[in-house]
Amino acid sequence: MSTNKEYLAQRQLKKGAAGWILLAGLGVSYVISGDFAGWNFGIAQAGWGGFVIAAVLMGVMYLTLVLSLAEMSSAIPAAGGGYSFARQAMGPVGGYLTGLAVLIEYTLAPAAIVIFIGSAVNELIGMDGPIVYAVFYLIFVGIHIFGAGEALKVMMVISALAVIAIIATGVVLLPAFNSENLFDVAPLANGTEFLPMGYYGVWAALPFAMWLFLAVEGVPLAAEEAKDPAKDVPKGIIAAMIFLLGTATLVVVLVAGAAGAEATGSSAVPLVDALNMTGNTNLATVVNVLGLAGLVASFFSIIYGYSRLVFALSRAGYLPQKLSLTSKRKVPVRSLIFPGILGFLLSLTGEGDLMLSMAVVGATVSYAMMSGSHILLRIKQPNLNRPYKTPGGMVTSGTSFVLSLLALTGVYAYDVRAFYFTLALFAVGMLYYVLIGRNNLVASSAEEEFALLSQAEGELAVS
């Protein structure tokens, strides 16, 4: 390899492209499609009461995780996000396993979302399938290649349209809310009005409750492009999480309260169906169109997330190092294109639900690893500079650790295939590390890697 300066000069992201508001918008973009559909199938698994328990548990898991990530991102502002935190806490193997888990989540999720986009486009103009998937990948990977700042601003606009649709739906449905509608699911033999499927239903509903927040943890992946990462990333991710808690409460309570829990649990487009059932057909048409904007926002932003993760893993040597080369615009073009090709090929299966369930498995493994990293860093490096400190400390990260393991078992309860298919992906990924990745690491430790980055960046700034 050439000198560190030359190596890293070809692997630089555009610094200062995002303040905390853009980062908060990125966090909302990652998640917003989950408010339009997907979460509601959890009501079919558990009834409204059971789903609310699952949603509260997952809301607590994500809030405690986000508070833990806020501290680590302020102390370790690197593009790898959770991978970078885990590598510093657990060494190269722990870092790679965490990065692999996030990579599984972030590669499978857009492949699943583009299938749902295809269904939405089919409803609007009668087109679906590979051509639609290819067009969306080409357009939105292309926008990212144009530049990070431009891409983040486009994301903000698309997300804002989706948020307007959700808020408008809530306002219109409020007069039609009836608490009796929340409990219209007929209980099974061992069920009650509040828990019609018993506690097993709560367990099986956990993966669907995650769809209300899934991928918000990706905000730290933008750390190297933030204006002031030590301040902007914690503010951005916490603001996004608080906002998402609000939108989740709005859709879970008002949609089911207006349309009925049973109808909501079986709806492919719960917001649209609730509006139609309450006589708001014109707004239903608008929300149907803006629901596509929500899907596009999540698709677009997760593409950003996977590119920064692949960039960081490649720059560190875990993945082929040519993937981390950046363009004149400081964009990791190859990290955008190659996972995009893989995602497109996966979308051809048409198995959107399966891929989302597999993405949830990858996500929950990464959450456990990131929460564990927070605990280990508190123990092993108590003097690490932490501009932001997690309220509650290790109790907070311990809570997210336990709940993430619980969520992982929830996927097993809902879809055993997704659980085992994802374990197979982990096995393949770890085999690659043992045979190839571990022999090509740029630095022997996280501290050495970050020191090389800081040194090279300083030299580049002077030259």
C-alpha positions as CSV (number, residue, x, y, z in Angstrom):
1,M,0.0,0.0,0.0
2,S,1.1,3.6,-0.6
3,T,1.6,6.1,2.2
4,N,-1.3,6.8,4.5
5,K,-1.6,10.3,3.1
6,E,-2.0,9.1,-0.5
7,Y,-4.3,6.2,0.5
8,L,-6.6,8.4,2.5
9,A,-6.5,11.3,0.0
10,Q,-8.4,9.0,-2.3
11,R,-10.9,8.2,0.4
12,Q,-12.3,11.5,1.7
13,L,-15.9,12.4,2.3
14,K,-17.2,16.0,2.0
15,K,-16.9,17.5,5.4
16,G,-19.5,20.1,6.6
17,A,-22.2,18.9,4.3
18,A,-24.8,18.5,7.1
19,G,-25.9,20.3,10.3
20,W,-28.0,18.7,13.0
21,I,-31.3,19.6,11.2
22,L,-30.3,17.8,8.1
23,L,-29.1,14.8,10.2
24,A,-32.4,14.8,12.0
25,G,-34.1,14.8,8.6
26,L,-31.9,11.9,7.6
27,G,-33.1,9.9,10.7
28,V,-36.7,10.6,9.9
29,S,-36.1,9.7,6.2
30,Y,-34.7,6.3,7.2
31,V,-37.9,5.4,9.0
32,I,-40.8,7.3,7.7
33,S,-42.1,4.6,5.3
34,G,-42.8,2.4,8.3
35,D,-45.5,4.8,9.4
36,F,-47.5,4.2,6.2
37,A,-47.6,0.4,6.3
38,G,-46.1,-2.7,7.7
39,W,-46.4,-1.9,11.4
40,N,-50.2,-2.6,11.3
41,F,-49.7,-6.3,10.5
42,G,-48.5,-6.5,14.2
43,I,-52.2,-5.9,15.1
44,A,-53.1,-9.0,13.2
45,Q,-50.6,-10.9,15.3
46,A,-51.5,-9.5,18.7
47,G,-54.6,-7.3,18.6
48,W,-54.4,-3.6,19.3
49,G,-53.5,-4.0,23.0
50,G,-50.8,-6.6,22.4
51,F,-49.3,-4.5,19.6
52,V,-49.2,-1.4,21.8
53,I,-47.2,-3.4,24.4
54,A,-44.9,-4.5,21.6
55,A,-44.6,-0.9,20.3
56,V,-43.9,0.5,23.7
57,L,-41.1,-2.1,24.3
58,M,-39.6,-1.3,20.9
59,G,-39.9,2.4,21.4
60,V,-38.0,2.0,24.7
61,M,-35.4,-0.1,22.9
62,Y,-34.8,2.5,20.2
63,L,-34.8,5.4,22.6
64,T,-32.2,3.8,24.9
65,L,-30.2,2.7,21.9
66,V,-30.3,6.2,20.4
67,L,-29.2,7.8,23.6
68,S,-26.3,5.3,23.8
69,L,-25.3,6.0,20.1
70,A,-25.4,9.7,20.8
71,E,-22.6,9.4,23.3
72,M,-20.5,7.1,21.2
73,S,-20.9,9.2,18.1
74,S,-19.8,12.3,20.0
75,A,-16.7,10.5,21.2
76,I,-16.0,8.5,17.9
77,P,-17.2,10.6,15.0
78,A,-16.4,8.1,12.2
79,A,-18.4,7.2,9.1
80,G,-18.7,3.6,10.2
81,G,-21.2,4.4,12.9
82,G,-21.9,1.2,14.9
83,Y,-19.0,-0.6,13.3
84,S,-16.5,2.0,14.5
85,F,-17.9,2.0,18.0
86,A,-17.8,-1.8,18.2
87,R,-14.3,-2.0,16.8
88,Q,-13.0,0.4,19.5
89,A,-14.8,-1.6,22.2
90,M,-14.4,-5.2,21.0
91,G,-11.6,-5.2,18.5
92,P,-11.5,-6.2,14.8
93,V,-13.8,-9.2,15.1
94,G,-16.4,-7.4,17.1
95,G,-16.2,-4.4,14.8
96,Y,-16.6,-6.6,11.7
97,L,-19.5,-8.6,13.1
98,T,-21.4,-5.4,14.0
99,G,-20.6,-3.9,10.5
100,L,-21.8,-7.1,8.9
101,A,-25.1,-7.0,10.8
102,V,-25.8,-3.4,9.8
103,L,-24.8,-4.2,6.2
104,I,-27.3,-7.1,6.1
105,E,-30.0,-4.7,7.4
106,Y,-29.1,-1.9,5.0
107,T,-28.7,-4.0,1.9
108,L,-31.9,-6.0,2.4
109,A,-34.1,-3.1,3.5
110,P,-33.9,-1.0,0.3
111,A,-34.4,-4.2,-1.8
112,A,-37.6,-4.9,0.1
113,I,-38.7,-1.2,0.0
114,V,-38.3,-1.0,-3.8
115,I,-40.6,-4.0,-4.1
116,F,-43.2,-2.1,-2.1
117,I,-42.5,1.0,-4.3
118,G,-43.2,-1.2,-7.3
119,S,-46.6,-2.1,-5.9
120,A,-47.4,1.5,-5.2
121,V,-46.4,2.6,-8.7
122,N,-48.5,-0.2,-10.1
123,E,-51.5,1.2,-8.3
124,L,-50.9,4.6,-9.8
125,I,-49.8,3.9,-13.4
126,G,-50.1,0.1,-13.9
127,M,-46.3,-0.6,-14.0
128,D,-44.4,-3.0,-11.7
129,G,-41.5,-5.4,-11.7
130,P,-37.8,-5.3,-12.7
131,I,-38.0,-2.1,-14.9
132,V,-39.5,-0.1,-12.0
133,Y,-37.0,-1.4,-9.5
134,A,-34.1,-0.6,-11.9
135,V,-35.4,2.9,-12.6
136,F,-35.6,3.8,-8.9
137,Y,-32.2,2.4,-8.1
138,L,-30.6,4.2,-11.1
139,I,-32.3,7.6,-10.2
140,F,-31.6,7.6,-6.5
141,V,-28.1,6.1,-6.6
142,G,-27.4,8.7,-9.3
143,I,-28.6,11.6,-7.0
144,H,-26.2,10.3,-4.3
145,I,-23.3,10.2,-6.8
146,F,-24.0,13.9,-7.6
147,G,-23.1,14.9,-4.0
148,A,-23.8,14.3,-0.3
149,G,-25.2,17.8,0.5
150,E,-27.5,17.8,-2.5
151,A,-28.7,14.3,-1.6
152,L,-29.5,15.1,2.0
153,K,-31.5,18.2,0.9
154,V,-33.5,16.1,-1.6
155,M,-34.2,13.7,1.2
156,M,-35.5,16.5,3.4
157,V,-38.0,17.6,0.8
158,I,-39.3,14.1,0.1
159,S,-39.6,13.3,3.9
160,A,-41.4,16.6,4.5
161,L,-44.1,15.6,2.0
162,A,-44.5,12.2,3.8
163,V,-44.7,13.9,7.2
164,I,-47.3,16.3,6.0
165,A,-49.4,13.4,4.8
166,I,-49.2,11.7,8.2
167,I,-50.1,14.8,10.1
168,A,-53.0,15.6,7.8
169,T,-54.3,12.0,8.2
170,G,-54.1,12.4,12.0
171,V,-56.0,15.7,12.0
172,V,-58.8,14.4,9.8
173,L,-59.2,11.1,11.6
174,L,-59.3,12.6,15.1
175,P,-63.1,13.4,15.0
176,A,-63.8,9.8,13.9
177,F,-61.8,8.2,16.8
178,N,-63.7,5.7,18.9
179,S,-61.9,3.8,21.6
180,E,-64.3,0.8,21.1
181,N,-62.8,0.3,17.6
182,L,-59.4,-0.5,19.2
183,F,-60.7,-3.7,20.6
184,D,-62.8,-5.2,17.9
185,V,-60.5,-8.2,17.2
186,A,-62.2,-11.4,18.4
187,P,-60.1,-13.1,21.1
188,L,-58.8,-16.6,20.8
189,A,-59.6,-19.3,23.4
190,N,-56.9,-18.1,25.8
191,G,-57.2,-14.4,24.9
192,T,-58.8,-11.3,26.3
193,E,-60.3,-8.2,24.8
194,F,-57.0,-6.3,25.4
195,L,-54.8,-9.3,24.4
196,P,-56.9,-11.3,22.0
197,M,-53.9,-13.5,21.0
198,G,-52.3,-13.7,24.5
199,Y,-48.7,-12.9,25.2
200,Y,-47.4,-15.0,22.4
201,G,-49.0,-12.5,20.1
202,V,-47.0,-9.7,21.7
203,W,-43.8,-11.7,21.1
204,A,-44.7,-12.2,17.4
205,A,-45.6,-8.6,17.0
206,L,-42.2,-7.2,18.0
207,P,-40.7,-7.2,14.5
208,F,-43.7,-5.2,13.2
209,A,-43.4,-2.7,16.0
210,M,-39.7,-2.2,15.0
211,W,-40.9,-1.0,11.6
212,L,-42.0,2.3,13.3
213,F,-38.4,3.0,14.1
214,L,-36.2,0.7,12.0
215,A,-32.9,2.2,10.7
216,V,-32.9,5.5,12.8
217,E,-29.7,4.1,14.2
218,G,-28.0,5.0,10.9
219,V,-27.6,8.7,11.6
220,P,-24.0,8.3,12.9
221,L,-23.0,7.0,9.5
222,A,-23.1,10.6,8.4
223,A,-20.6,11.7,11.1
224,E,-17.7,12.5,8.8
225,E,-19.9,14.7,6.7
226,A,-21.4,16.7,9.7
227,K,-20.4,20.3,10.3
228,D,-19.7,19.6,14.0
229,P,-20.0,15.8,14.5
230,A,-19.5,15.9,18.3
231,K,-22.6,18.1,18.6
232,D,-24.6,17.6,15.4
233,V,-24.9,13.8,15.4
234,P,-26.2,13.5,19.0
235,K,-28.7,16.4,18.5
236,G,-29.8,15.0,15.1
237,I,-30.4,11.4,16.1
238,I,-32.2,12.4,19.4
239,A,-34.4,14.9,17.6
240,A,-35.3,12.3,14.9
241,M,-36.2,9.7,17.6
242,I,-38.4,12.1,19.5
243,F,-40.2,13.1,16.3
244,L,-40.7,9.4,15.3
245,L,-42.2,8.6,18.7
246,G,-44.8,11.2,18.0
247,T,-45.7,10.0,14.5
248,A,-45.8,6.4,15.7
249,T,-48.2,7.3,18.4
250,L,-50.4,9.2,16.0
251,V,-50.8,6.4,13.4
252,V,-51.1,3.5,15.9
253,V,-53.8,5.2,18.0
254,L,-55.8,7.3,15.4
255,V,-55.8,4.9,12.4
256,A,-57.0,1.9,14.4
257,G,-59.3,4.1,16.5
258,A,-61.0,5.4,13.3
259,A,-61.0,2.3,11.1
260,G,-61.0,-0.5,13.7
261,A,-58.2,-2.7,14.8
262,E,-59.3,-5.7,12.7
263,A,-59.5,-3.8,9.5
264,T,-56.2,-2.0,10.2
265,G,-54.4,-5.3,10.9
266,S,-55.2,-6.7,7.5
267,S,-54.8,-3.5,5.4
268,A,-52.0,-3.1,2.8
269,V,-52.4,0.7,3.1
270,P,-53.9,1.4,6.5
271,L,-53.8,5.2,6.4
272,V,-55.6,5.3,3.0
273,D,-58.2,2.7,4.0
274,A,-58.9,4.6,7.3
275,L,-59.5,7.8,5.3
276,N,-61.7,6.1,2.8
277,M,-63.7,4.4,5.6
278,T,-64.3,7.7,7.3
279,G,-65.4,9.4,4.0
280,N,-62.2,11.4,3.4
281,T,-61.7,10.1,-0.1
282,N,-60.0,13.1,-1.6
283,L,-57.3,13.1,1.1
284,A,-57.0,9.4,0.8
285,T,-56.0,9.8,-2.8
286,V,-53.4,12.4,-1.8
287,V,-52.0,10.3,1.0
288,N,-51.8,7.3,-1.3
289,V,-49.5,9.4,-3.6
290,L,-47.5,10.8,-0.6
291,G,-47.2,7.3,0.8
292,L,-45.0,6.6,-2.2
293,A,-43.0,9.6,-1.1
294,G,-42.5,8.0,2.3
295,L,-41.3,4.8,0.7
296,V,-39.0,6.7,-1.6
297,A,-37.6,8.7,1.4
298,S,-36.6,5.5,3.2
299,F,-35.3,3.9,0.1
300,F,-33.2,7.0,-0.8
301,S,-31.8,7.5,2.7
302,I,-30.9,3.8,3.4
303,I,-28.9,3.8,0.1
304,Y,-27.0,6.7,1.7
305,G,-26.5,4.6,4.9
306,Y,-25.2,1.5,3.2
307,S,-22.8,3.5,1.0
308,R,-21.2,5.1,4.1
309,L,-20.9,1.8,5.9
310,V,-19.4,0.0,2.9
311,F,-17.0,3.0,2.5
312,A,-15.9,2.7,6.2
313,L,-15.5,-1.1,6.1
314,S,-13.6,-0.9,2.9
315,R,-11.3,1.9,4.0
316,A,-10.4,-0.1,7.1
317,G,-9.7,-3.2,4.9
318,Y,-12.5,-5.4,6.0
319,L,-14.0,-5.3,2.4
320,P,-12.0,-4.8,-0.9
321,Q,-10.3,-1.5,-0.5
322,K,-11.2,-0.2,-4.0
323,L,-14.8,0.1,-2.8
324,S,-13.8,3.1,-0.6
325,L,-12.3,5.2,-3.4
326,T,-14.1,8.6,-3.6
327,S,-14.8,10.9,-6.5
328,K,-13.9,14.5,-7.0
329,R,-17.1,15.4,-5.3
330,K,-15.9,13.3,-2.2
331,V,-18.6,10.7,-2.9
332,P,-17.9,6.9,-2.4
333,V,-19.2,6.0,-5.9
334,R,-18.3,2.3,-5.8
335,S,-19.8,1.9,-2.3
336,L,-23.1,3.2,-3.8
337,I,-23.1,1.2,-7.0
338,F,-22.1,-2.4,-6.0
339,P,-24.5,-2.8,-3.0
340,G,-27.1,-1.2,-5.3
341,I,-26.6,-3.9,-7.9
342,L,-26.9,-6.6,-5.2
343,G,-30.0,-5.0,-3.8
344,F,-31.6,-4.9,-7.3
345,L,-30.9,-8.6,-7.9
346,L,-32.4,-9.4,-4.5
347,S,-35.5,-7.4,-5.4
348,L,-36.1,-9.6,-8.3
349,T,-37.2,-12.4,-5.9
350,G,-40.3,-10.3,-5.1
351,E,-40.0,-11.5,-1.4
352,G,-40.3,-8.1,0.2
353,D,-41.8,-9.4,3.5
354,L,-39.1,-12.0,3.9
355,M,-36.3,-9.5,3.2
356,L,-37.7,-7.1,5.7
357,S,-37.8,-9.8,8.3
358,M,-34.2,-10.7,7.5
359,A,-33.2,-7.1,7.8
360,V,-34.8,-7.0,11.3
361,V,-32.6,-10.0,12.3
362,G,-29.5,-8.1,11.1
363,A,-30.7,-4.9,12.9
364,T,-31.3,-6.6,16.3
365,V,-27.9,-8.3,16.2
366,S,-26.3,-4.9,15.5
367,Y,-28.3,-3.3,18.3
368,A,-27.1,-5.8,20.9
369,M,-23.5,-5.3,19.7
370,M,-23.7,-1.5,19.7
371,S,-25.4,-1.5,23.2
372,G,-22.7,-3.8,24.4
373,S,-20.0,-1.5,22.9
374,H,-21.4,1.4,25.0
375,I,-21.1,-0.7,28.2
376,L,-17.6,-1.9,27.4
377,L,-16.4,1.6,26.5
378,R,-17.7,2.9,29.8
379,I,-15.8,0.2,31.6
380,K,-12.6,0.0,29.5
381,Q,-12.2,3.7,28.5
382,P,-13.8,5.8,31.3
383,N,-11.6,8.8,30.4
384,L,-12.6,8.8,26.7
385,N,-13.7,12.3,25.8
386,R,-17.5,12.3,25.6
387,P,-18.9,15.7,24.7
388,Y,-22.4,14.1,25.2
389,K,-23.1,11.6,27.9
390,T,-26.0,9.1,27.9
391,P,-28.5,9.8,30.7
392,G,-28.6,6.8,32.9
393,G,-25.2,5.5,31.6
394,M,-24.9,1.7,31.4
395,V,-28.4,1.2,32.7
396,T,-29.7,2.8,29.6
397,S,-27.5,0.8,27.2
398,G,-28.2,-2.3,29.3
399,T,-31.9,-1.8,28.7
400,S,-31.4,-1.6,24.9
401,F,-29.2,-4.7,25.0
402,V,-31.8,-6.8,26.7
403,L,-34.7,-5.6,24.6
404,S,-32.7,-6.1,21.3
405,L,-32.2,-9.7,22.2
406,L,-35.9,-10.0,23.0
407,A,-36.7,-8.5,19.6
408,L,-34.3,-10.9,17.9
409,T,-36.3,-13.9,19.3
410,G,-39.5,-12.1,18.0
411,V,-38.4,-12.7,14.4
412,Y,-38.0,-16.4,15.2
413,A,-41.6,-16.4,16.6
414,Y,-42.9,-14.8,13.5
415,D,-40.8,-16.2,10.6
416,V,-38.4,-19.0,11.2
417,R,-37.2,-18.9,7.6
418,A,-36.0,-15.3,8.0
419,F,-34.1,-16.2,11.1
420,Y,-32.2,-19.1,9.6
421,F,-31.6,-17.4,6.2
422,T,-30.0,-14.4,8.0
423,L,-27.8,-16.7,10.1
424,A,-26.6,-18.2,6.9
425,L,-25.6,-14.7,5.6
426,F,-23.7,-14.2,8.9
427,A,-21.9,-17.5,8.4
428,V,-20.9,-16.5,4.8
429,G,-19.8,-13.0,6.0
430,M,-17.7,-14.4,8.8
431,L,-16.1,-16.9,6.5
432,Y,-15.0,-14.1,4.2
433,Y,-13.5,-12.3,7.2
434,V,-11.5,-15.4,8.4
435,L,-10.2,-16.2,4.9
436,I,-9.7,-12.7,3.4
437,G,-10.8,-9.6,5.4
438,R,-8.6,-10.1,8.5
439,N,-5.5,-10.2,6.4
440,N,-6.0,-6.8,4.8
441,L,-6.8,-4.5,7.7
442,V,-5.3,-1.1,7.4
443,A,-4.7,-0.8,11.1
444,S,-4.4,-3.3,14.0
445,S,-6.8,-1.5,16.3
446,A,-9.5,1.1,16.2
447,E,-7.3,3.6,18.0
448,E,-4.6,3.1,15.3
449,E,-7.1,3.5,12.5
450,F,-8.5,6.8,13.9
451,A,-5.0,8.1,14.5
452,L,-4.0,7.4,10.9
453,L,-7.2,9.2,9.7
454,S,-6.5,12.2,11.9
455,Q,-2.9,12.4,10.9
456,A,-3.6,12.0,7.2
457,E,-6.4,14.6,7.3
458,G,-4.1,17.0,9.0
459,E,-1.5,16.5,6.4
460,L,-4.0,16.9,3.6
461,A,-5.4,20.1,5.1
462,V,-1.8,21.6,5.2
463,S,-0.9,20.5,1.7
